[in-house]
């Protein structure tokens, strides 16, 4: 006899909430129903899944292993349901989309209006976060797709091209480098570089594209910005120079600070914007459709959405 999906879901919720009452509430069942389901699961598997005591519920070693495997099984089951329901009508119902903060404000506003018109039955849930966390959620099945920038380690993922986003030099308005129409990356190496804090892939994209990856990035290692807007204000105040994505300039972000923007005299000074999803996911058709909408409505250089990955 095999465990049911419902029993595995009960155990997963129990692990997440740490008590039978809260897990039952999350499952929309009574506490005795959930408790009976877990007990039946333990009988089927021949091992205790949880230790029950007054302070709460703790998973046994076997229970923790079953929860790990149950996550994958439940994710595949959800994909199967979505495939069946969405085969005739993609981008309808709930869709969980992540986006990185250096792309979301410049691509999503216009694209969301287009999505609302084209796919009126779509219920889009958005999450803005850093790339590594979005990819972890993609692989865990808590996100269906993510709008991110490459290069990045995309093992286990497939993706569709949205557009290429040029990386530009952001310089204080009265800086001598403003006299040039294009700035050589090596001229920035001697300047104070103001970058986004660790975790933002734009930081690594800019340094790698310009061949500055091995330099000491800032003289004061605590001198980093948490957002593009903050970074620009720091540059405009004469504290250093930085890099800015072209889509942010086209959105007018640089107009809010005393900053001059110049092209970089370097090959491949750009990042690739993509929509990514789990390799083998039933969301691949919808991922490509999203990429096409973002390409046509975002501030990127559009190309035909082509799926990549394993």
VENHULIN-V744338 format. One record per run of one state. SS is the DSSP state (helix for helix, strand for strand, loop for the rest). FROM is the first residue (numbers start at 1). LEN is the number of residues. If there is no record, write none. Layout:
ss:SS from:FROM len:LEN
ss:SS from:FROM len:LEN
//
This chain:
ss:loop from:1 len:4
ss:helix from:5 len:13
ss:loop from:18 len:2
ss:helix from:20 len:8
ss:loop from:28 len:3
ss:helix from:31 len:15
ss:loop from:46 len:4
ss:strand from:50 len:4
ss:loop from:54 len:2
ss:strand from:56 len:4
ss:loop from:60 len:1
ss:helix from:61 len:26
ss:loop from:87 len:6
ss:strand from:93 len:7
ss:loop from:100 len:4
ss:helix from:104 len:15
ss:loop from:119 len:3
ss:strand from:122 len:7
ss:loop from:129 len:2
ss:helix from:131 len:10
ss:loop from:141 len:4
ss:strand from:145 len:6
ss:loop from:151 len:6
ss:strand from:157 len:16
ss:loop from:173 len:3
ss:helix from:176 len:4
ss:loop from:180 len:2
ss:strand from:182 len:2
ss:loop from:184 len:1
ss:helix from:185 len:4
ss:loop from:189 len:4
ss:strand from:193 len:1
ss:loop from:194 len:1
ss:strand from:195 len:2
ss:loop from:197 len:4
ss:helix from:201 len:9
ss:loop from:210 len:14
ss:strand from:224 len:2
ss:loop from:226 len:2
ss:helix from:228 len:9
ss:loop from:237 len:4
ss:strand from:241 len:5
ss:helix from:246 len:5
ss:loop from:251 len:2
ss:helix from:253 len:4
ss:loop from:257 len:2
ss:strand from:259 len:6
ss:loop from:265 len:5
ss:strand from:270 len:9
ss:loop from:279 len:5
ss:helix from:284 len:14
ss:loop from:298 len:3
ss:strand from:301 len:2
ss:loop from:303 len:4
ss:strand from:307 len:3
ss:loop from:310 len:1
//
